[in-house]
Each structure stands twice: as structure tokens, then as C-alpha cells.
Amino acid sequence: MNICFMYKLLLADSWGGLHPDGSATGMLGMVARRDVEFAISEITITESRETVIDFTSPYFLESTTVLTPAPKEVGRAGAVFAPFTPMVWAGLIVSTLLIGPVLAGVSCLMGFYLRERPECSIRTYAFHMFRNLVMQGNLISSPHWPHRFIFLFWYLFCFYIYAMYSGTLTAFLAVPSFEKPIDSLWDLLRACEEEGYQPMVTYDTANVFLFEKATSGIYKEIWERFQPENGYVYTGDEGVEKVLTGKYAYLGGRLASEVRMTIFGQEQYHLARQTFQPQAYGVMLNSGSPYKGVFDKALLQLVESGLVGKWTRDEVDMARGRTSAGGEGGGEILDERGEGERGGEKEQRERRRRRRARGGADGGPGAISVTHLQAAFFLLATGLLLAALALLAEWAFARRGRGRRQTAQASVNPSVK
């Protein structure tokens, strides 16, 4: 650009912002006070900053994301209950408790019109139906169709439940299960409410303005749970390091977060899949600076030539300890998020672990819900309906047969009334 200049190295990542009294801090304040003529860093172009300084045309666009500790593997002490949701367990308990009294009630009703004593007691029916559920075997038989229908459909119901439970339990035991990862702002809000996570932002940045000035929506809800004494950090490095000290979620630029988490140990972090609030980066200049046109032209050439994209990929590669031209595991072709198609074995294992962590609702196989077992409960209901119809049919036939016998006896012995 044919410009000679001296530069000042600002050790802290203090981009700066405007305060209510009109003062400006950080690099913004230095440019606004004309202590320096321009500032280059991860500086977001915002309307409030443009009231005191000028920005060049944007040279890089980056979205904001959430950085949290890597999901931990969930213990399997309660794996025996994991295959089904609480609603399914409740349905199974109610069904098992009711099937015995239902069979006993059917026996009592049949006893009225068959003039017979019930075949089994409530306790006997309940025990054998529960035994059929857990052992797939039954020791009770009946010549009556109401019982037969209930037995048949209860067996089918138990077989369906047993197959679903055993298969899902095997998956829970064989596949690692992880904590639910934070992949969006809504996940972060849930984690704040249920798990005690605390959002963090870098002080005096555009992200602070974004959440603090929100009047509604998810930004406002997250800011209401923000704790200034623990939520403010003053550098990106501090925010990324603090994530590992507790239940903290750092809100920052995706590329900057990825580079830092790679430096500090990528396997220790989880980067949210969803991003929000795209941010444009520009160079800060003195208000009315004569260099703006020169900067705009040079930045446009850099962007159009692809150099900005290349430098972005090189930065990620250098953070990983190799260059894009070669190194451990060979070179990589990086996508827009900086994630390579090839890499070292350790990184590949970590990616597979992260994909597994995103598999189910809790990072593993999903629990069977009532929706999945609709067919089983429908079978049971069908069996009870058919049993009721068979009971009515047997009652009708028994009543008709009794009437015929009485008629026959009356014709043989007219004196019998």
C-alpha cells in the first residue's frame, strides 16, 4: 500500500466499546482519541462504534458460537432403566398390576352364568402374568375363549416389550453414552436452568452489546442468567481456559474459538454445531481518515484473491501443529469450519466420539417412548376388547342353553315350574 507506519502491540484482547458517558475503551478508544491512526484485530463492525471511528469494508465474516467442556461419558449404573422412558415404565407397571384383577374379574363373571367357581385367584393370575412378562412362559390354560383371547394378546404384548427392551439395553451397554452437548443457544438456556451453566463473554465487545440490549427472545433470556462477577473475561484466551474450570459456556467467534481450543487441547472442548449473529470484521480508522480508500482497495484485493481464506486455514493448521502442505497424517483439505477431511488418528477418534455424542438425546441410543410402543399397547387393548366380546357371546349362549334346558324339563315334567 506504500504506507510507512509504526505499530503498538496491545497485549490484551481489548477491542473496546462505548460507555454511557461517551468515553471509549480499548483499541476503539485509542483510535477515537487519535492515539493511533488505525487498529487491526478481530474487530466487529457495529453501528455504535461507527459513531466515533470509521471502518474499512469488511474483510472477513464470522459467526458467533458457544464453546463448552466436552460432554462426559455417562455412568451406566442405571442402564437397566435406560431403555424405556418413565412414561413407558409407568404404563408397564399399570398394565401388569391390572391384568391379574382383569382376569379374575372375567372368571367371576363367567362363574355367574356357568355356575362354576373361578379357576384361579387374583394373586395366581397376577403372578403368572408377571412371570410371562419377564420369562416368556405361562403355566395357566383355560377352555374359555375370554381367557384365551386375553392370554394370547398378553403374550404378544410381552414378546414385543421383551424384544424392544433387550435390544435397546444391549445398545445402551455396548455404545458409549455421553452428556447432552450444548449445540445451540436454546441448549445453553436449558443447561443454565437445569445444570447450572454460566454464560461468559469478553468484556466490552459486540457480544456484550448484543445480549445486554436485547429486549426479548433468547438473547434476553440468556442475559437474565448472566452473572457479571463470573461471566466477564478480558481476553479470548482467558475465556477458553476458564471453560475447563467449571460449568461455563464461552460465547465468541467460531474461528477464534476453534483456534484457541486447538491450542489448549481440542479433545477437552465442544464447539456448538449451530452459530448465530454473523459478525463482519474491519479495520478501525480515525474518523475521516484519508487512508480509508487505500485500505478498502487493498482489502478487496486480498479477499478476491483468496488470501484471507488461505490465511484462515493456515492459522487453524498452525494451531494443530502442522502446515496445510504436510505434517503429521499428511495435508488436509479444510471446509468452511476449518475441519479437515483427513488428520491424525487421535483427531479422527475424537471426531468419531463427538459424532457418537450427538447421536441420541443424551448422547447415546435414544430411550423407547410410548410412541414407539403404540403397537404393543394396541395389541393389548385389542385382546381385552375381543375378550369382552367373547364374554358377552358366552353369556348369551349360556343363557340361551339354560332356557332350552328349562323348556325341555318343563315339557317332560309339566308339574315342574
N, C-alpha and C positions, 0 to 999 in steps of 0.2 A: 504493500500500500504506500510505500515510500514515506513513512512517518517514523520519526525518531522519538522515543519516549522512555521515561523511567517508570518502573513499576514498584508498587508497595505490596508486600505479601501480607495479607490479613490472615492471621493464624486460625482464628475462629470462623466457623461457617455462619457468620452473622450477615445475612443478606440485608436485614433491616426492614423497618416499616415506619408508618406514620403514627404518631401519638395524638390524642385529642387536643393537646396544646399546640399542635402544628410542628413539633420537632420531629426529626427523622433520625433513626439509629442505623448502626451497621454501615455496610457499604453504600446503602441508599443515602444515609446522612452525609457520608464523605463526598459523594458525587453532588448532592444537593448544595452542600456548603462550598463546593468547588475546591475542596482539599485535593481532589484528583479530577482528571478530565473524563475518565471512563472506568468502568468496572466490568470484569468478565468472570462469571461463575455460573452456577445453576440458578440463575435469577429469573423468576417468573414475571412475565409481563402482566401487570394488573392496572386497573383504572386508577386506583388510589395512588400508586407510585408515579403514574404518568402526570400527576398534578404538580410534581416538584422536579422531575427529571424527564429526559427524553429516552425512548428505547429505539434500538435499531429494529429492522424487520426480524421476525423470529427465525432462528436458525435450527431449532430443534423442538419437537413436540413430544411431550412425555406425559403419561397418565399417572395418577396417584394410586397407591395400593396400600395394603395392610401387611406388615411383617410381624409374625408371631413366632413363638417357640415351636419347633417341630412337634407334631402330635405324638404322644407317648403311647406305647402299646398297652392295651387294656388288660388287666388281670382276668384270668379265666375261672376264678373261684365260683362265680355264679353262672357258669356256662350251661348248667343243667336247666336253668330257667330261660336262657337266652333265645332258644329257637322260636318262642311264641311271645307275642305282646301280652301285657296284662289283661287286655280285654279278652283275648283268646283263652288265657288261663281261667278267667272268671267264667266264661261260657262252658269250659270243660268241667269245672267244679260243679256248676249248677246242673249241667246235664247228668253228671254222674250221681249227684245227690237225688235227682228227681226220678231217674229211670227205675230204681227199686220200688218207690211208692207207686209209680205208674203201673208197673207190672202187678204189684199186689192189689191195686185198685181194680185192675181188669179181672184178676182172679176172683175178687169178691163179687163183682157184677155178674160174672159167669156163674158163680155159686148160687145166685138168686134164681136164675132160670134153669140151671142144670141140676139143682138140688144136690150139689156136691160141695164138699169142703175145699177151700183154697189149697192148691198144690204145695205152695211154699209160703214162707213168711216174708215180711218186708226185709228183714235182715238177710235172709238167704238170697233173695233176688238181688239186693244191693251188693252183697259180697261177690256174687258170681258175675255181675255186670262189670264191676270194677276189675275183677280178675281177668275178664275178657279184654278190657282196655289195655292192661299192662302186659298180659301174657299171650294174647291172641288164642284163647282156648275157652270152651264153655262146657260145663258138665250138666246143664239143665236141658231137658227136652220136654215138649208138650204136644199133645194131639190136637190142640185147639188152634185155629187159624189166627185169632187175635195175638196170641203169644208168639206164634211163628213169624208173623209179619214184624213184630217188634224185635224179636231176636235177629231176624235176617238183616234188617236195616241198621240195627245197633252194631252188628258185626261189620257191616260195610263201613259204617261211621268210624269204628275203632281202627279198622285197617287203614283207612285214609289218614286218620290222625297219626297213627303209629308210623306210617311211611314218611309223612311230612316231618315229623319230629326227629326221627332217626337220621334222615338225610341232612336236615338243617343242623342238627347237633354235630354231625361229622364235619360239616363245613366250618362251624364255629371253632371246633377243636383243631382243625388242620390248617385253616387260614388265619394269619395274624390279624387281630382286631385292634384298631387304633382309635384314639380320641377323635371326636368330630373336628375336622380342621376349620379354621376361620377363612372362608373364601370370598366373603363379601361384607359390606357394611351391615347388612341385616344379621349375618352370622356374628359380627362383632358386637352388635347390640344385644343379641341373645347371650353371648359369652359374658358381657358386662353384667347382665341381670342375673344369670344363673350360676356363673362360675367365678365372678369377681374380677374379671379382666379390667384393666385400666388403659384407656387410650392415651397415646403420647404424640406430641407434635413438637417440631423445632420452634423455639420461641421467635416471635417477630417475623413470621413467614406468611406467605399467602394462604397456607393451610389453616393457620390460626384465624385469619380474617374470614375464610370460607365457613368454618364451623361456628365461630363466635357471632357472626352477623346473621346466621340463618334464623328465620322466624318460624319455620315449620318443617316438617319432613324428617327424614332420617338424620340429616346433619344436626338439626336442633336436638333430637333425642340423644344422640351420642354426646353432644356438648354438655347436656344436662348431667351426664355422668362423668364429666371430665373433672379431675382434681388437680388444680394448679400446682400444689406442692409436690406432686409426684408426676404430673403429666407433661411438664415443660422440660425439654432438653435444649442444649445450646449448640450442639453440633450433631451432624448426621451420625458420626461415629459413636457418640455418646448414646444416641437413641438405639442404634443397632446393638450395642453392647448391653444396654440396660434390659433389652428384651429377654435376655437369658437369665436375669436375676429374679424373675417372678412372673406373675401373670400380667404382662404388659403387651400392648399392641402398638407398634410404631407406624404412624401414617406419614408416608413420604413418597418421593418419586420412585417409579418402578426400577429404572436403570440404576440409579444411585443406590437403592436398597439392595439390588441384586449384586452389584459390585462389592458392596461392603459385606454382605452376608457371605460372599465367596471368600473374601479375605479372612473373615473371622471363623469360617467353618460352615460350609453350606449345609451339611447334614444336620446342623443344630437348629435350622430355621425352616419356617414355612412361609412362602410368599403366596398371597391370596391369588386365586385364579381370576377374579373379577377386578377390574380397575374402575376408577371414577375420576371426574374432574380433570380432563386433559389440560395440561399446562404448556404454554409456549415460552421458551427461553429466548432472551435477547440480551444485548449488551447495553448497560446503563451509560448514558452520556449526560453531560451538563445540559441544562435546558437551553435550547437554541444553539447547540454545538455545531460548528462548521464541519465537523468530521462525519456527521450522520450519513450524508450521501456516499462518502467513501466507504464507510463500514457496510452500508446496505449493499453496495455493489460487490464488495469482496465476499460478504457472507452468502449472497445469492450464487456467486460462482462456486463457492465451496459446497453448497447444498446440491446444486445441479450436477457437479462433478462426482458426487457420491462420496466425497472425502469425509463428510460428517458421519455418514453411516459406517464407513470403514473405521474411523477412529472410535466409534462407539463399540464396534465388535472387537477392535484391538484392546480397548480398555477392559472389556469382560475377559478376554483371553489372558491378558497380563495378570488380572486378578486371579485367574485359575492357575497361574504359574507356567503358562506356555504361550507361544505366539500362534497366530492363525496359520502360519506357514508350516508348523510342525510342532514336535514336542511329544510328551507322553501320550500314548494312544493315537498319535497321528494328528493331522489337522482336523478342523471342524468346519462345517458349513452351518452358520448360525441363523436362526429365524429371527423374527422381529422382536422377540423377547430375550434374545441372547442365549437361547438354549440350543445346544448342538445336537446334531444327528448322531455323532459318534463321540466317544470320550473314553476316559479311563474306566477300568472295571468298577472301581469304587463309586464313580459318579453314576454309572449305569445301574448298579444295585440300589443306589439312593433314589433314582428316578422310579425304579420299579416299586420300591417301598412307598413312595409318595402316591403312585397310582393306586396301589392297594389301599392306602389310607383314605382315598376318595371313593372307594367302592360302594360301601353301604352308608346308612345314616350315621353309624358310629364308626366308620372306617373299616368295616368288615362285612360279612354276609348280613343281609337285612333280616330282621325277625319276621316270622309269619304272622300276618294280621288276620282279622276277621274277614276281610275282603278276599284273601287267598283261600279261606276255608268255607266260603259260602256254599260250595257244592256238598261238603260234608254235613253241614247243618241242614241243608235242604234235604239230603237223603234221610236224615233222622226224622225231620218233620214229615216227610212223605210216608215213612214207616208208621209213625204214630197215626197219621190220617187213615192209612189202609187198615191198621188195627182197629180203629174206631168203626170203620165201615164194616169190617168182618164181625166185630162185636154186635153191631146192630143186626147184621144178617143172621148170626147165630141166635140172637134173642128172638128174632121174628120166626125162624124155623122152629125153635124150641117151643115157642108159644103156640104156633100152628100145630105142631105134633102133639102137644098136651091137649089141645082142643079136640083133635081127632081121636085120641085115646079116650077122652071123656065121652065123646059121642058114641064110640064103639061100645064102651062099657054100659052106657045107658040103653043101647039097643039090645044087648044081651040080657041085662037085668033092669027092666023098666022101673023096678022099685027103688033103684039107686038114683039119688038126685045129686 
